[in-house]
């Protein structure tokens, strides 16, 4: 998308939305077939929320230090650097 001239913020948001939609659809399929145990699902949900909060605060602090606007733009820029 970046090569087509789409703004980095829009490209990052679009990618995040596609990933979110794909994981939600996979979760619905597994839950509807009864393939996920309730206790396991609860533990994973709590762990995900804790790690997500930690990542949010870590990236926010990093962005404030480097005076950048978006986590997605930061990640895309580091992924594009060679070597």
N, C-alpha and C positions, 0 to 999 in steps of 0.2 A: 504494500500500500504506500509505503514511503517513496518508492521509486515512481509511483504514479502521481506524486505531488500532493498526497493527502497529508494534512497536518499531523505531526507526531502525536499530539494529544488525542486526536480523533482515532488514529491507527491503534494506539494503546487501549483506548476505551472500547473500540470495536473488538479487538482481540480478547480482552477480558470478558466481554459480554458473550462471545462465542464459546469461550472455555466454560463460563458459568452455566450457559444453557446446555452444553454437552454433559457436564457433570450432573446437573439436575435431572436430565432425561435418563441417564444411566441409573441414578439413584431411584427414580420412580419405577423403572423396570425391575430392579433387584428387589425393592420393597414389595411391589405388587406380586411377585412370584414367591415371596416369603423366604428369600435367600439370605436375608440379613437378620441376625438375632437382635432382640431389643436391647439387651445389656451391652452388647458390643457397639451398637449404634449410639447409645447414650455416652459411652466412654469416648468414642471417636469424636462425637459432637463437642463434648467439653474440652477435649484436647485441642481440637481445631480452633475453637473460640479463643483459648488461651494463647496458642501459637500465633493466631491471626492478630490478636491485640498486641503481642510483643513485636511482631513484624511491622505493624502500623506505627508504633512508637519509634522503633529503630529507624525505619525509613524516613519518618518525619524529621527526626533529629539529624539524620544524614543530609536530607535536603535543605534543612535550615543552615547547616554548616557550609554547604556548597552553593547556596543561593540559587537553587533550581526549583522549577515549578511542579513537576510531576514525577511520581515513582516510575510510571511506565516509560516516560522519556528517559529517565536515568538508566533503567534496565536495558532499554533498546540501545542506548548509546554505548553501554559497556559490552553488550553482546556483539555489536558491530565492529568493535576494535580488533584488529588482527593480533594474533600471538599473545 
